Amino acid sequence: MRLVVAFALVAALTAATTGGLTFREARTGVLQQSQDTVIKLLRTQVDRLAPELGVPPSEFELRRFAASVADAEPAGTWRVLVAYGGLTATSAPDDPFEELTPALRAAVDSSTATVFQRVDSGDHTSLVVGMSVTFTGSTPAETRPASGVQVFLTVPQTTEQAYVDALVTAVQRATVPALGLAVLLALLAARGVLRPVRALRHATRSIAEGRLDTRLAVDGSDELADLSHTFNETAAALEESVAELRGMEARARRFAADVSHELRTPLAAMSAVTDVLDEDAAHLDPDTATAVRLISEETVKLARLVDDLMEISRFDAGAAVLHLDEIDLAESLRRTLAARGWTDLVDVRLPPPDALRGRVDPRRLDVVVANLVGNALRHGARPVRLRLYEDGERFAVIEVLDSGPGIPDSVLPHVFERFYKSDAARTRTEGSGLGLAITAENVRMHGGTVRAANRLEGGAVFTVELPLRRDESTPGSGQ
């Protein structure tokens, strides 16, 4: 639109300027030609009739002279006034000759040259010409002595005005097609410029949406064609880089999955051996018993790490699926605590049985609660509280609170990242650094959210919001 308006303004300005200049030159030419014709004819007529005029002339002679001069114009548009001293006579009886101005009369009095003036006569413009009748001789007319007789002529310029009006109409009629042509050219120019720009915008949006094989058609050799060519080169390089990164990522996931899978069999054997050694540790010497317990603990940690890596690899590969079931959420949380021997270590605030039900994956909900409660018991301080309540009949909210020192502000944004540990100096801890990341992935699969924060009274709080997917036919679904 700005381009069209700009073209229209430039075209209007150009048409107006060109039309104005053309009009001025044409008007000047028309009036100049008319003026020269009238003056030449007047001089010829005066020069022809002046020898018959007596000096000093009588009023009758002046009237006859005026009429004879006026007859030089066949159309009868001339009006003539002849003056000598105090005597005046006009070609038409009682003609007031109002077009004659004092300025023109003074100019004729002061010079023997022919002078003229255009006078606005209301509905039209008149040309008024004045000249002095000089004596004959061989010298130029401008230097001859004046006879005292002055001739004034007025002729209406209606024909010339018609020509001028026709010029104005022609300019006005030419301006509209010029503007139309300018708008058409602007639209064509805008289309030529904006079409590749729009194509580039759509291609960029397509790239942003992940369709890296998007390319632009390159036509011509102008700047837009160069831009399209550069875009195609950039898109090709980006597609190649992303393909390479995806390949590396896939190989890394496959490597982690393969390693984890291969480790499960020897770890199972090691776990069985360590279980037997744990049973006989009491009968071993102290140093051997300590070594056996250390091996047993590290084997358990390694097994947990392998299980976590397997779970993470399933998330990355998109192989993790939900097996939804309508369950009593409070009972599921009680079972999680009981299965890990945490019932006496955690204060619970749960709704009554069947008061809060939802469609979730029981195994993944168990992992979420176990990871959060285990994290609070390991890194926080007692008392640890577990709360479950319903938020507006749309979400089930699970809160795990501890009474420890809380989470440093610099750590809060990273607590759900993989292998992130708040104490960089403690490279060996009980956790693998994957528990909270697995928790976040499980919550995300349910369409929920999980966040960490610090309590004003001290300690950390982890909040999980899970959307309630209820079967309306199930009793208690309206609770």
N, C-alpha and C positions, 0 to 999 in steps of 0.2 A: 504494500500500500504506500509506503514512503517513497519507493522508487516511482510508482505511477504518479503520485502527487508531484514529485520533483520534476518528472518529465512534463507534466501538464503545466506546471508553473513556468518552466523554461520555455515551453512552446508558446504559452500565453504571452510571456514577456517578449519573446522574439517576434511573434506575430504583431503584437501591439507596437513594438519599436519599428519593425519593418513597415507596417501599415502607416504609422505616423509619419515616418520619413517619406514614404512614397506619396502619401496624401499631401504633405507639405510641398514636395517638389512638383507634383502634378497640379496642385492648386496655384502655385506660383507661376507655372508655365501657362496655365489657362488664362489667368488674369493678366500676365505679361503680354501674351499674344493679343488678347482683347484690347488691352490698353494701347499697345503699339498700333494696332489697326485703327482704333478710333482717333488717336493723335495724328497719324499720318493722313487719314482722310480729312480731318479737320483742317490741317495745315494746307492741304491741296485746295480745299474749297475756299478757304480764306484768301489764299494767294490768288485764286482765280477771280474772286469777286471784289477784292480790295481796290483795284484800280478804278472801279466804277463808283467808288464811294467818295463823295466830295469832302473837303476839309475847309472849314468845320462842317460836319454833316448835320442835317436837320433830323428831327425826330422821325419824320416819315422815312427818310433814307435809312435810319438805323433800324426801323421796324422791317423794312423791305430786305435789308442786309441780313437780319436775324432769320427771317423766314427763308431766304435763299440758302443760308448755311444749313438750316435744319432740313431742307429738302435733299441734302446730299445723302441722307440715310433713307433708303427706300422703305424700310419697315415703319418709319414714322415714329421712332422711339427717341429721337433727339429733341431736346429742348434747349434753346439758345437764348442767351441774354447778351445784348451789346450795349456797352456804356461808353459815353464820351462826356467827360466832365460831369455835369449834373444831369445830363440826359441819359435815360435808359430805355431800352425797348426789348421786348421778348418775342419769340416766334409764336407763342400762343397768347392770346389776349388775356390780360389780368393774371398772368402767371406770377405767383409770389417768389418763385425760384428760391425756396427755403433751403435747398442743399448747399448753396453758396455760403461758405464760412468766412468770417473775417480774416482768418489766417491765410486762406487762399487768395482773397482779394489783396491782402498786404503783399503776398509773394509776387503777384502780377504787377503791382505798383512799383516794386523795387527791382524788377528784372524784366528783360525782354524775352527771356527763355520761356518755353512752354512748361507749365507746372500742372500737376494733377493731384487729386486727393480722392480716396474712397470714403464715402459717407454712408453711415447706417441710416436708412430711411424707414425704419420700423420693420416692415415685413420683407424688405429686400435691401440690397446694397447698391448704391449708385456711384458711378465714376464721374467726378466733376473735373473738367479740364479748363484751364485759363491761359490766355495768351494775349499779348499785345500786338496790334497791327503796326508794322513798321513800314517806313518808306522803302521804296525799291532802290537797289543799287548793286554794285559789284561786290560789296563786302558781305561777310557772313551775316545771317539773320540776327545772330545774338549781338552783333556790334552796330547794327543799323539804328538810327534814331527812331524813337517811338512816335507814332502819329497821334497818340492820345486816345485812340479807339481800342477798347478792350473787349475781347470776345470770351464768353463763358459758356461752356457746354456741359450738360448733365445727361447721362444715359443710364437707364437701369440695367443692372447686370443679372437679369433673371436667367438668361441662357447660361451664363457662367456659373450661377448658383446651382442650376440644375445639373451641370457637369460635376460640380463639387459634391452635391448630394449623392450623385451616382457613384462618385469615388468612395464616399463614406459607406454607402451600402455595399459596394464591392469589397471594401476592406472588412466590414463586419461579416459578410458572407464567407470570406476567405478564412476568417479567424476560426469559425466553427469546424470546418474540415481539418484545419491545422491542429486544433486541439484533439479532434477525434483521431487523427493520424498519430499524434504524439502519444495519446493513451494506448493506441494499438501497438506502437513501437515499444512503449514502456512495458506492456503486458508480455510482448514477445521477449524483450530483454530480461524481464523478471523471471519468465519461465525458463529461459536459457541459463540464468544464474541460479535460481532457487531449486530447479529440478535436481541438479547434482548435489546441491546442499541438503535437500530433503533426503535424497538417497543416502548421503553420507550419514545423516542423523539416524535414519532407520538402520543402517548397517552398524553404526556404533551401538545403538540400543540392542541390536541382535547379538553383537559381541558381548555386551554387558550381561545378557541373559544366558550366555554360555555357548552360543552357536558360533564356535570359532572358525568354522569353514565358510563364513560369510565373506563374499568378495564383491567389489564394485566393478561395473562395466566401464572401461576407460575409452572415452571417445575424444578425439581431437588432440591438440598439443598445447592447450592453454594452461593457466595456473590451476584451474579446477581439475583438469586431467592429471596434472602432476600430483595434486593432492590426492586424487583417487588412487593413483599408482603407488604413492607413498603409503596410503592406508592399506592397500592390498599387501604390500611388503611387510608392514608392521603386523597385520593380522596373520600372515603366513609365519612370521617369526614367533609371534605369540602362540599360535597353534602348535608349532614345533616344540617350543619350550614347555608349554602345558602338557603336551603329550609325553615329553620326556620326564617331566616331574610326576605325572600320573603313573608312568611306568615304574619310576623309582619307588613311588609310594606303594604301588601294588606289590613290587618285589619285596619291599621292606615288610609289608603286612604278611605276605606269604612266608617270608623268612621267619618272622616272629611266630606265626601260626605253626609252621613246620617244626621249628625248634621246640616250641611249647609242647606240641604233640609228641615229638620224639622223647622229650624229657619225662613225660607222664609215666611211661612204663618203668624206666629205672628208678624214678622217684617212688613209685608204688612199692617196688622191691625194697628200696632203702627204708621206706616208712615201716614196712613189715619187720625188717631187721631191727630198726631202732625200737619198735614196740617190744620186741623180745629182749633187747638189751636193757630197756628201761625196767622190765620186770626183774631182771637179774642184777640191776645196778646196786641193790642193797648188799649183795654178796661180794661185790668187787672191792678192791682196795680204793681208797679215796681218790687218788689221782685218776685212775681208770674210770671210776664212777663219774667224776666231773667231766671227763672227756666224752663219755657216753651221753650224758645229759646235754652237753653243748651240741654234739652231733645231732641229737634228737630234735633240739629246738631249731637249729638251722635247717634241718630237713623239713620241718613243718613250715618254716618261713618260705623255703624254696618252693614247696608244694603250693602254698598260697599264692606266691608270685606267679607260678606257672598257670594256675587257674585264672588269675586276674588278666594275664597276658592273653590267654585264650578268649576270655570274655571281651577284652578290648578289640582283639582282632576280628571277632564276630561283628562288633559294632562298626568297625571300619569297613568291613566287607559288605555291610548291609544284610548280613545273614541273620541278625538278631530279630526275632519275631515275638509278638505278644500272644499269650494264651490267656485270654480274658475269662474271668469267672466271677459271678456275683457272690461276694463273701461278706461276712461280718468283719469290718475293718478292725474293730477293737479286739476281737478274738484273735485275728491274725497277728496283731502286735504283741498280744500276751504270749502267743506260741513262739514268736521270735525271741523274746526275752527268756522264756523257759528253756528253749532248746540250747541256749548258750550259757545257762546258769546265771543270768543277770537279774532274775526276778527280785532278789533281795538287795541288789545294788542300785536299782533305779526306782525312783518314785513315779508312779503312773497316775495320770488323770485321764481316764478313758470313759466314754459314754457307756450306758448299760448295754447288755447283750441285744443284738438286732436293732439297736437304735440308729446306727449309722452303717449303711451297707453301700457297696459300690462295685462296679465291674472293673477289676484290675487283674494283673497277672500276679498270682500269689507268690510265686518264687521270686519275681523281681521286687515286689514290695518287701519281702523278707530281706533281700540283699540291701535295699535302701535303708531300712530301719536298722539292720545290724551294723552297717558301715557307719551310720551317724552316731548310734549309741556307743559302738566300740571306739570311735574317734573321741567322743566326749569322755569316756572312761580312761583312755590312754593319755590324752593331752590336756584334759580339763581337771576338774576337782569335784569331789562329791560335796553336796548332793547333786545327782544328775536326775533331771525330770523329763518324762516323756508325756506329751499332751496330744490329744486327738479331739478335734471338734469340727463342726460343720459351719461353713461360711456362706450364708445366704442361699442354702439349698442348691448350690452349684459346685462348690469345692469342698473337699475334705482336706483339712489342714493338720499336718503333723509337725509338732515342734519338739526339738531336743535341746534342752538347756543344761548348762553346767555352771559350776561356781568357781572356775579357774581364773587365770589372769586375763583371759580373753585373747583375741587374735589381733596382732599388730596391724595398724592401718595400712602399712605397706604390703601386708600379706593378703588382706581381705580380697583384693581383686583377682588373686591367683590360686585361691584354695581349691578350686575345682579343676585346675590344670593337671595334666598327667606328670607324674614323678616330681611334683613340686613339694619341697619341704621347707618349712618356715625357718629352720635353723640350718644354714648352709654348712656349719662346722660339724653337724651331726650327720655324717653320711650313712651311718648304720643305725637304723631305728627299727622298731617292731613292724612298722607298716611298709608297704611296697611303694607308696606314693600314688597308687592307682585307685584306692578305695573311693575317694570322693569323686574322682572322674567317672568311675563306673556308676556311682549314685546319680550323678547329673545326667548321664546317658539314659539310665533306666527311667528317671523322671521325665525326661524329654520324650521318650517313646510313649509315655502315657499322656502326652499333651500337657504336662504340668510344668511347674517351675520350682526351683530350689535356690535359696539364697542364704548367705551367712551374714551375721551382724554381731555386734557386741551389745550387751545389756548395760543399762545405766548403772544398775546395782552391782555390776561385775560379772564376768563370765561371758561365754559365747552362746549364741542361739542359732540353730539351723532350722529353717522353715521350709516345709514342702507343701505345695498346693497341688492336689490332684483333682481333675474334673470328675464329677460323679456321673458314671454311665450306668443308669439304673434300668432295670426291667420293670415296667410299670405293673406287670402282673404279679410281681414278687411281693409277698407281705412285707410291710415295713418300708417299702420304697418311697412312701410319701413322708417319712419322718424327716 
